[in-house]
């Protein structure tokens, strides 16, 4: 490490789980470190810090992203939702409930990333986004188990709770669709 | 990570002005930020170009697509027009990375991502691409996933992009804004073979900014297929972007580009030439694939890529022939 070098700082604003924060960050700071170290939101986890494991997944301007690969300074003005922001008024989301029902975790370390990622998977499917296993790119994909596995491939679980995770995401997708059909 | 200055460009002129020696353009950052963390890249300044007004996909009257360089990979793959008119391009983008990474990654950045050769990514190892003249341990080291075509004494790295392979088959071109004005580079000329200066991945000069990718229309059956070590979220061992037009049992037009085999997306011109006007049958596909792969010079641990590439060509063309 070169001891002569001086850190560069920048002022940014982030809207995190509905609360606005003015922050002074080192330009080198990842969004993940900013959330964990500056804002004390330690739900988002640092697994690999290289975008390979997905434990740091958050919703960045409504889309899932690896917070470890995002420089905080580059996302000035962004709206961020972390696992701490998924529950509403003290009530877990349908997806969080499904993870409990279907045994979608063991040690829990990857779970915040799995939950944020799966929240976005439901939204992406709703918007008709295809995946690598979608046969007909012209049509709207249906979230079957193969689709869920492919779409969740950016989230590793070293305990191997994948079977429960796939079931949980499938259950949440069906519940969401059923609620929409009612409405 | 070395400290760096951060500037956000509001216009392309701004970006060019802010770009100086030691500066890098920042798109989604999914590769660059990682390389900075690894100590492989040490920019003194980042010029963020992700908010430049290059975020649109335009279908032009002639049927070509103009894709802005700042378009997200997810947006490109989800775009209904792209899915309708160039499904192979959407397939290729969806074959790359993960949902999270595709949300951050941009079209321009996808083209300019660096090799995932493990020696390049390890700042403690020699690497001619990272540190010219330091040597290439991959030649006699862990090269199972490296190049079989077009490599040199100096470098056996592969280009990691899936999207670029589809663009190569589609005869796309890249719009570039540089200090000397604007120019258009055919995608096949953007990336280089390593030769004696593998530190240069592309023909771009310092300060050059990719602003868009132009994809001419191609209305024949096409497909992107990727073979990797796990079912998803891994770089290609070998991939193929292929299109085939058959009329009366004869090949009228064919496009074949391979990924994971060379320092650039490998357009299989020899195979294409062998096939044009030939009967669209398995034996001909096999002969064409072999003509191309006669050029291969596998390394100690990657000779498996030769039959893999051959089978991928034959199988994909056979399937496309059935649709044609």
Boltz contact constraints between the chains, C-beta under 6 A:
constraints:
  - contact:
      token1: [A, 5]
      token2: [B, 3]
      max_distance: 6.0
  - contact:
      token1: [A, 7]
      token2: [B, 3]
      max_distance: 6.0
  - contact:
      token1: [A, 8]
      token2: [B, 3]
      max_distance: 6.0
  - contact:
      token1: [A, 8]
      token2: [B, 5]
      max_distance: 6.0
  - contact:
      token1: [A, 27]
      token2: [B, 4]
      max_distance: 6.0
  - contact:
      token1: [A, 27]
      token2: [B, 6]
      max_distance: 6.0
  - contact:
      token1: [A, 28]
      token2: [B, 1]
      max_distance: 6.0
  - contact:
      token1: [A, 50]
      token2: [B, 34]
      max_distance: 6.0
  - contact:
      token1: [A, 51]
      token2: [B, 101]
      max_distance: 6.0
  - contact:
      token1: [A, 57]
      token2: [B, 100]
      max_distance: 6.0
  - contact:
      token1: [A, 63]
      token2: [B, 103]
      max_distance: 6.0
  - contact:
      token1: [A, 64]
      token2: [B, 100]
      max_distance: 6.0
  - contact:
      token1: [A, 65]
      token2: [B, 100]
      max_distance: 6.0
  - contact:
      token1: [A, 65]
      token2: [B, 103]
      max_distance: 6.0
  - contact:
      token1: [A, 65]
      token2: [B, 104]
      max_distance: 6.0
  - contact:
      token1: [A, 66]
      token2: [B, 100]
      max_distance: 6.0
  - contact:
      token1: [A, 69]
      token2: [B, 29]
      max_distance: 6.0
  - contact:
      token1: [A, 69]
      token2: [B, 30]
      max_distance: 6.0
  - contact:
      token1: [A, 69]
      token2: [B, 33]
      max_distance: 6.0
  - contact:
      token1: [A, 71]
      token2: [B, 29]
      max_distance: 6.0
  - contact:
      token1: [A, 73]
      token2: [B, 6]
      max_distance: 6.0
  - contact:
      token1: [A, 74]
      token2: [B, 48]
      max_distance: 6.0
  - contact:
      token1: [A, 129]
      token2: [B, 78]
      max_distance: 6.0
  - contact:
      token1: [A, 131]
      token2: [B, 94]
      max_distance: 6.0
  - contact:
      token1: [A, 132]
      token2: [B, 94]
      max_distance: 6.0
  - contact:
      token1: [A, 132]
      token2: [B, 95]
      max_distance: 6.0
  - contact:
      token1: [A, 137]
      token2: [B, 83]
      max_distance: 6.0
  - contact:
      token1: [A, 137]
      token2: [B, 87]
      max_distance: 6.0
  - contact:
      token1: [A, 137]
      token2: [B, 90]
      max_distance: 6.0
  - contact:
      token1: [A, 150]
      token2: [B, 232]
      max_distance: 6.0
  - contact:
      token1: [A, 151]
      token2: [B, 99]
      max_distance: 6.0
  - contact:
      token1: [A, 153]
      token2: [B, 98]
      max_distance: 6.0
  - contact:
      token1: [A, 153]
      token2: [B, 232]
      max_distance: 6.0
  - contact:
      token1: [A, 153]
      token2: [B, 233]
      max_distance: 6.0
  - contact:
      token1: [A, 154]
      token2: [B, 98]
      max_distance: 6.0
  - contact:
      token1: [A, 154]
      token2: [B, 99]
      max_distance: 6.0
  - contact:
      token1: [A, 154]
      token2: [B, 100]
      max_distance: 6.0
  - contact:
      token1: [A, 154]
      token2: [B, 233]
      max_distance: 6.0
